[in-house]
């Protein structure tokens, strides 16, 4: 409810100047990244559902207190705690997806979650706009408390979930396991490159439309609307089509990156032609957003589930926290990177994004053969709800049956991932 007008929102609920609000949000947002490793370790120890409850509680409390945080110190304290919970949430959410689903069901849940998140973004923006329109400045306080209530309701809705937890002893090697899993690190690096594409929608698109193409400001809002509506309405359908085609998750994520590149190449063409504002420009920009959104719908579920499925079950929290760091770093780097390039030439940021998308696609394809097979290809769930080999078969394969001589031995992290997936399958 506060995302569409963040600075204005916090300015009204705290009474602090815009410059102070902006500085505090930037500093606390970057500081909040430090909680990600702790959140990953907490997920592995206590389970994703319990960590989710804590994060919902912190954010509900934070937004309930914002209207009372009039001093700089109080606002900074509440903003820091709330930002830390906000940064940690996606990592715990992805780990929870891994705990409650297996095989192709993870892809389905991820696609549905993505669609519902976009629907929630649109509904929240509309609801907050209506509240502020009718209540005036008091509406910002109402929106803050409404935001707090939404997190409390989300925590209640979480109760019926019954995650499947690992029975294996808790690992002592912590993040060393993640840092030695080279295929997973390649996937994480590729995601950082693709994550820059997502930041382009909120940072680069408006700047390019207004300052380079001199398009009407209304087109910026239209671009967000088209993206949000398509993600909400077509997300599940596009995800199901990708699964039915039998696409590997690595290649689906790479295809999404290629579609991003196509949209960015079209922006370079528009930036070179600089057509006059009118119906032709509006249609061209709509086509660009449609291609961009299609890339998002194909890339996002595949990339997220690939990371979850490549992680050993009993270290999934640390893996998802490390993966989430790629998203957070891209979000932090994008504004300064895009604006510096834009100052030289408005087309340069798009050229960079084309290069990073292509590089990410290459990395994903090259890492494919070194990732666990069940992470790359969705495994259909059986009638009993399991996917993969039985525990006895997996144990026999790991303890009694020697590997065929021609086959290369898997790396330690890969072996642990396969073993953990075999356990959770049963």
C-alpha positions as CSV (number, residue, x, y, z in Angstrom):
1,X,0.0,0.0,0.0
2,X,2.9,2.4,0.4
3,X,5.2,1.3,-2.5
4,X,3.7,3.6,-5.2
5,X,4.6,6.8,-3.2
6,X,7.2,5.7,-0.7
7,X,8.8,9.0,0.0
8,X,5.5,10.9,0.2
9,X,4.1,8.2,2.5
10,X,6.9,8.3,5.0
11,X,7.1,12.1,4.9
12,X,3.4,12.3,5.9
13,X,3.5,9.6,8.6
14,X,6.7,10.9,10.2
15,X,6.6,14.7,9.5
16,X,10.3,14.6,8.5
17,X,11.7,16.4,5.4
18,X,11.9,14.5,2.1
19,X,15.7,14.6,2.1
20,X,15.9,13.1,5.5
21,X,13.4,10.4,4.7
22,X,15.2,9.5,1.5
23,X,18.6,9.3,3.3
24,X,17.2,7.2,6.1
25,X,15.5,4.7,3.7
26,X,18.7,4.3,1.7
27,X,20.9,3.7,4.6
28,X,18.5,1.4,6.4
29,X,17.8,-0.5,3.2
30,X,21.5,-1.2,2.6
31,X,22.0,-2.0,6.3
32,X,19.1,-4.5,6.2
33,X,21.1,-6.7,3.8
34,X,23.3,-7.7,6.8
35,X,20.4,-9.7,8.2
36,X,20.1,-12.1,5.2
37,X,22.9,-14.5,6.4
38,X,21.3,-14.6,9.9
39,X,17.8,-15.3,8.4
40,X,19.2,-18.1,6.3
41,X,20.8,-19.8,9.3
42,X,17.5,-19.3,11.3
43,X,15.5,-21.0,8.5
44,X,17.8,-24.0,8.6
45,X,17.6,-24.3,12.4
46,X,13.9,-23.4,13.1
47,X,12.2,-23.9,9.8
48,X,11.0,-21.3,7.2
49,X,7.4,-21.1,8.6
50,X,8.6,-20.0,12.1
51,X,10.9,-17.4,10.5
52,X,8.0,-16.2,8.4
53,X,5.9,-15.6,11.5
54,X,8.7,-13.5,13.0
55,X,9.1,-11.5,9.9
56,X,5.4,-10.9,9.6
57,X,5.3,-9.8,13.2
58,X,8.2,-7.4,12.8
59,X,6.8,-5.7,9.8
60,X,3.3,-5.5,11.3
61,X,4.7,-3.9,14.4
62,X,6.9,-1.6,12.3
63,X,4.1,-0.2,10.2
64,X,1.9,0.2,13.2
65,X,4.6,2.3,14.9
66,X,5.5,4.5,11.9
67,X,2.8,7.2,12.6
68,X,4.3,7.7,16.0
69,X,8.0,7.9,14.8
70,X,8.2,11.7,14.5
71,X,11.8,12.1,15.6
72,X,14.7,11.2,13.3
73,X,16.0,8.6,15.8
74,X,12.7,6.9,16.2
75,X,12.1,6.8,12.4
76,X,15.6,5.4,11.7
77,X,15.1,2.7,14.4
78,X,11.7,1.6,13.1
79,X,12.9,1.8,9.4
80,X,16.0,-0.3,10.1
81,X,14.1,-3.1,11.8
82,X,11.4,-3.1,9.2
83,X,13.9,-3.0,6.3
84,X,15.8,-5.9,7.8
85,X,12.6,-8.0,7.9
86,X,11.7,-6.9,4.4
87,X,15.1,-8.0,3.0
88,X,15.0,-11.3,4.8
89,X,11.4,-12.2,3.7
90,X,12.0,-13.4,0.1
91,X,14.8,-15.8,1.3
92,X,12.4,-17.3,3.9
93,X,9.6,-17.4,1.4
94,X,11.6,-19.3,-1.2
95,X,12.8,-21.8,1.5
96,X,9.1,-22.3,2.5
97,X,8.2,-23.1,-1.1
98,X,10.9,-25.8,-1.0
99,X,9.5,-27.2,2.3
100,X,5.9,-27.5,1.2
101,X,6.3,-28.7,-2.4
102,X,8.3,-31.0,-4.6
103,X,9.1,-31.4,-8.3
104,X,6.8,-29.6,-10.8
105,X,4.6,-28.5,-7.9
106,X,7.3,-26.0,-7.0
107,X,7.0,-24.4,-10.4
108,X,3.2,-24.2,-10.1
109,X,3.4,-22.6,-6.7
110,X,6.1,-20.2,-7.7
111,X,4.1,-19.1,-10.8
112,X,0.9,-18.7,-8.7
113,X,2.8,-16.8,-6.0
114,X,4.3,-14.4,-8.6
115,X,0.8,-13.7,-10.1
116,X,-0.7,-13.1,-6.7
117,X,2.1,-10.8,-5.6
118,X,1.5,-8.6,-8.7
119,X,-2.3,-8.7,-8.0
120,X,-1.5,-7.6,-4.5
121,X,0.7,-4.8,-5.7
122,X,-2.0,-3.5,-7.9
123,X,-4.8,-3.9,-5.3
124,X,-2.7,-2.3,-2.6
125,X,-1.8,0.7,-4.8
126,X,-5.5,1.2,-5.7
127,X,-6.7,0.8,-2.1
128,X,-4.1,3.2,-0.7
129,X,-4.9,5.8,-3.4
130,X,-8.6,5.6,-2.6
131,X,-7.9,5.9,1.2
132,X,-5.7,9.0,0.6
133,X,-8.1,10.5,-1.8
134,X,-11.0,10.4,0.7
135,X,-9.1,10.9,3.9
136,X,-6.5,13.4,2.8
137,X,-3.2,13.4,4.8
138,X,-4.8,11.3,7.5
139,X,-5.1,8.6,4.8
140,X,-1.3,8.0,5.0
141,X,-1.7,7.0,8.6
142,X,-4.6,4.8,7.8
143,X,-2.6,3.2,5.0
144,X,0.3,2.5,7.4
145,X,-2.1,0.7,9.8
146,X,-3.8,-1.1,6.9
147,X,-0.3,-2.3,5.9
148,X,0.2,-3.6,9.5
149,X,-3.1,-5.4,9.4
150,X,-2.2,-7.1,6.1
151,X,0.9,-8.6,7.5
152,X,-1.1,-9.9,10.6
153,X,-3.7,-11.5,8.2
154,X,-0.9,-13.1,6.1
155,X,0.5,-14.7,9.3
156,X,-3.0,-16.2,10.1
157,X,-3.3,-17.5,6.5
158,X,0.1,-19.2,6.9
159,X,-1.2,-21.5,9.7
160,X,-2.6,-24.4,7.7
161,X,0.8,-25.1,6.0
162,X,2.5,-28.2,7.1
163,X,6.2,-28.1,6.0
164,X,8.2,-31.3,5.6
165,X,11.4,-30.8,7.6
166,X,14.7,-32.7,7.2
167,X,15.5,-35.5,9.7
168,X,19.2,-35.3,8.9
169,X,21.5,-33.8,11.6
170,X,21.9,-30.1,11.3
171,X,25.0,-29.0,9.4
172,X,28.0,-27.3,11.1
173,X,29.7,-26.1,7.9
174,X,27.3,-23.2,7.5
175,X,27.9,-20.9,4.6
176,X,31.1,-22.7,3.7
177,X,28.9,-25.2,2.0
178,X,27.3,-22.5,-0.1
179,X,30.7,-20.9,-1.0
180,X,32.1,-24.2,-2.2
181,X,29.1,-25.1,-4.4
182,X,30.4,-23.6,-7.6
183,X,27.4,-24.5,-9.9
184,X,25.1,-22.8,-7.4
185,X,27.3,-19.7,-7.3
186,X,27.2,-19.6,-11.1
187,X,23.4,-19.6,-11.0
188,X,23.5,-16.9,-8.3
189,X,25.8,-14.8,-10.4
190,X,23.6,-15.2,-13.5
191,X,20.6,-14.1,-11.4
192,X,22.5,-10.9,-10.4
193,X,22.9,-10.1,-14.1
194,X,19.2,-10.8,-14.7
195,X,18.1,-9.0,-11.6
196,X,19.3,-5.7,-13.2
197,X,16.6,-6.3,-15.8
198,X,13.9,-6.1,-13.1
199,X,15.3,-2.9,-11.7
200,X,15.1,-1.4,-15.2
201,X,11.2,-1.2,-15.0
202,X,11.2,1.0,-11.9
203,X,14.4,3.0,-12.5
204,X,15.3,3.1,-16.2
205,X,12.0,3.0,-18.0
206,X,10.6,6.2,-16.4
207,X,13.9,8.1,-16.8
208,X,14.2,7.0,-20.5
209,X,10.6,7.8,-21.3
210,X,10.5,11.3,-19.7
211,X,14.1,12.5,-20.3
212,X,15.1,10.9,-23.6
213,X,11.9,10.3,-25.5
214,X,10.1,13.2,-23.9
215,X,7.0,11.1,-23.6
216,X,4.0,12.2,-21.5
217,X,4.2,11.2,-17.8
218,X,1.0,9.2,-18.2
219,X,2.9,6.6,-20.3
220,X,5.1,5.7,-17.4
221,X,2.0,4.9,-15.3
222,X,0.6,3.0,-18.2
223,X,3.7,0.9,-18.5
224,X,3.5,-0.2,-14.8
225,X,-0.2,-0.9,-15.2
226,X,0.3,-3.1,-18.3
227,X,3.1,-5.0,-16.6
228,X,1.2,-5.6,-13.3
229,X,-2.0,-6.7,-15.1
230,X,-0.3,-9.1,-17.4
231,X,1.7,-10.6,-14.5
232,X,-1.4,-11.0,-12.4
233,X,-3.6,-12.5,-15.2
234,X,-1.2,-14.4,-17.4
235,X,1.5,-15.6,-14.9
236,X,0.0,-19.0,-14.1
237,X,-1.0,-19.7,-17.8
238,X,2.5,-18.8,-19.1
239,X,4.1,-20.9,-16.4
240,X,1.9,-23.9,-17.3
241,X,2.8,-23.6,-21.0
242,X,6.5,-23.6,-20.2
243,X,6.1,-26.7,-18.0
244,X,4.0,-28.6,-20.6
245,X,6.7,-27.8,-23.2
246,X,9.1,-29.8,-20.9
247,X,11.6,-26.9,-20.8
248,X,14.5,-27.2,-18.4
249,X,14.5,-24.6,-15.8
250,X,18.0,-23.4,-16.8
251,X,16.9,-22.9,-20.4
252,X,13.5,-21.3,-19.4
253,X,15.4,-18.8,-17.3
254,X,17.8,-18.2,-20.2
255,X,14.9,-17.7,-22.6
256,X,13.4,-15.1,-20.3
257,X,16.7,-13.2,-20.4
258,X,16.7,-13.3,-24.2
259,X,13.2,-11.8,-24.2
260,X,14.4,-9.1,-21.9
261,X,17.2,-8.4,-24.4
262,X,14.7,-8.1,-27.3
263,X,12.7,-5.5,-25.3
264,X,15.8,-3.6,-24.5
265,X,17.0,-3.7,-28.2
266,X,13.6,-2.2,-29.1
267,X,14.2,0.6,-26.7
268,X,17.6,1.4,-28.4
269,X,15.7,1.6,-31.7
270,X,13.1,4.0,-30.2
271,X,15.9,6.0,-28.6
272,X,17.6,6.4,-31.9
273,X,14.5,7.3,-33.9
274,X,13.0,9.4,-31.1
275,X,9.4,9.4,-32.6
276,X,7.1,12.2,-31.6
277,X,4.7,11.6,-28.8
278,X,1.4,10.2,-30.1
279,X,-0.4,6.9,-30.7
280,X,2.5,5.3,-32.5
281,X,4.9,5.9,-29.6
282,X,2.3,4.6,-27.2
283,X,1.7,1.4,-29.2
284,X,5.5,0.9,-29.5
285,X,6.1,1.2,-25.8
286,X,3.2,-1.1,-25.0
287,X,4.7,-3.7,-27.3
288,X,8.0,-3.3,-25.5
289,X,6.4,-3.8,-22.1
290,X,4.5,-6.9,-23.3
291,X,7.7,-8.5,-24.5
292,X,9.5,-7.5,-21.3
293,X,6.7,-8.9,-19.2
294,X,6.7,-12.2,-21.1
295,X,10.4,-12.5,-20.3
296,X,9.6,-11.8,-16.7
297,X,6.8,-14.5,-16.6
298,X,9.1,-17.1,-18.1
299,X,12.3,-16.2,-16.2
300,X,11.1,-15.6,-12.7
301,X,9.4,-19.0,-11.8
302,X,12.1,-21.0,-13.5
303,X,15.0,-19.1,-11.9
304,X,13.6,-19.1,-8.4
305,X,12.7,-22.8,-8.4
306,X,16.0,-23.7,-9.9
307,X,17.8,-22.1,-6.9
308,X,15.5,-23.7,-4.4
309,X,15.8,-27.2,-6.0
310,X,19.6,-27.0,-6.3
311,X,19.9,-26.4,-2.6
312,X,20.4,-29.3,-0.1
313,X,17.3,-29.6,2.0
314,X,19.0,-29.2,5.3
315,X,20.9,-26.1,4.2
316,X,18.1,-24.6,2.0
317,X,17.8,-21.5,4.2
318,X,21.4,-20.5,3.7
319,X,21.2,-21.2,0.0
320,X,18.1,-19.1,-0.5
321,X,19.7,-16.3,1.6
322,X,22.8,-16.3,-0.6
323,X,20.6,-16.3,-3.7
324,X,18.5,-13.5,-2.4
325,X,21.7,-11.4,-2.0
326,X,21.9,-11.2,-5.8
327,X,18.5,-9.6,-6.0
328,X,19.3,-7.1,-3.2
329,X,22.7,-6.1,-4.7
330,X,21.2,-5.6,-8.1
331,X,18.5,-3.4,-6.6
332,X,21.1,-1.3,-4.7
333,X,23.5,-1.0,-7.7
334,X,21.0,-0.3,-10.5
335,X,20.0,3.4,-9.7
336,X,23.6,4.7,-9.7
337,X,24.7,2.5,-12.6
338,X,21.8,3.4,-14.9
339,X,22.0,7.1,-14.2
340,X,25.7,7.3,-14.8
341,X,25.3,5.6,-18.2
342,X,22.2,7.6,-19.0
343,X,24.1,10.8,-18.5
344,X,26.5,9.8,-21.3
345,X,23.9,8.5,-23.7
346,X,20.3,7.4,-23.0
347,X,20.8,4.2,-25.0
348,X,23.9,3.0,-23.1
349,X,22.0,1.4,-20.2
350,X,19.9,-0.7,-22.6
351,X,23.1,-1.8,-24.4
352,X,24.6,-2.9,-21.0
353,X,21.4,-4.8,-20.1
354,X,21.5,-6.6,-23.4
355,X,25.0,-7.7,-22.7
356,X,24.3,-8.8,-19.1
357,X,21.2,-10.8,-20.2
358,X,23.2,-12.6,-22.8
359,X,26.0,-13.4,-20.3
360,X,23.4,-14.7,-17.8
361,X,21.9,-17.0,-20.4
362,X,25.4,-18.4,-21.3
363,X,26.2,-19.0,-17.6
364,X,22.9,-20.8,-17.0
365,X,23.4,-23.1,-20.0
366,X,27.0,-23.9,-19.0
367,X,26.0,-24.7,-15.4
368,X,23.2,-27.0,-16.5
369,X,25.2,-30.2,-16.6
370,X,26.8,-29.6,-13.2
371,X,23.6,-29.0,-11.4
372,X,21.5,-31.8,-9.8
373,X,19.2,-33.3,-12.5
374,X,16.1,-32.8,-10.4
375,X,16.9,-29.1,-10.1
376,X,17.1,-28.7,-13.8
377,X,14.1,-30.7,-14.9
378,X,10.7,-30.5,-13.1
379,X,9.9,-34.0,-11.8
380,X,6.1,-34.8,-11.9
381,X,4.7,-35.8,-8.5
382,X,3.5,-39.4,-8.2
383,X,0.1,-40.4,-6.9
384,X,1.6,-40.7,-3.4
385,X,2.8,-37.2,-3.6
386,X,6.5,-38.0,-3.8
387,X,9.1,-37.4,-6.5
388,X,12.3,-39.1,-7.0
389,X,14.0,-42.3,-5.7
390,X,13.2,-44.0,-2.5
391,X,15.4,-43.6,0.6
392,X,16.7,-47.2,0.4
393,X,17.6,-46.8,-3.3
394,X,19.4,-43.6,-2.6
395,X,21.2,-45.1,0.3
396,X,22.2,-48.1,-1.7
397,X,23.4,-45.9,-4.5
398,X,25.5,-43.8,-2.2
399,X,27.0,-46.6,0.0
400,X,27.2,-49.9,-2.0
401,X,26.9,-49.3,-5.7
402,X,30.2,-47.9,-7.2
403,X,29.8,-45.3,-9.9
404,X,30.5,-46.4,-13.5
405,X,34.0,-45.6,-14.5
406,X,33.1,-43.3,-17.4
407,X,30.9,-41.1,-15.3
408,X,32.5,-38.1,-13.6
409,X,32.1,-38.0,-9.8
410,X,29.8,-35.2,-8.6
411,X,31.1,-32.4,-6.5
412,X,30.5,-32.6,-2.7
413,X,27.7,-30.0,-2.8
414,X,26.0,-31.7,-5.7
415,X,26.1,-35.1,-3.9
416,X,24.7,-33.5,-0.8
417,X,21.9,-31.9,-2.8
418,X,21.0,-35.2,-4.4
419,X,21.0,-37.0,-1.1
420,X,18.9,-34.3,0.6
421,X,16.4,-34.4,-2.3
422,X,16.1,-38.1,-2.1
423,X,15.3,-37.9,1.6
424,X,12.6,-35.2,1.2
425,X,11.1,-37.3,-1.7
426,X,10.2,-40.0,0.7
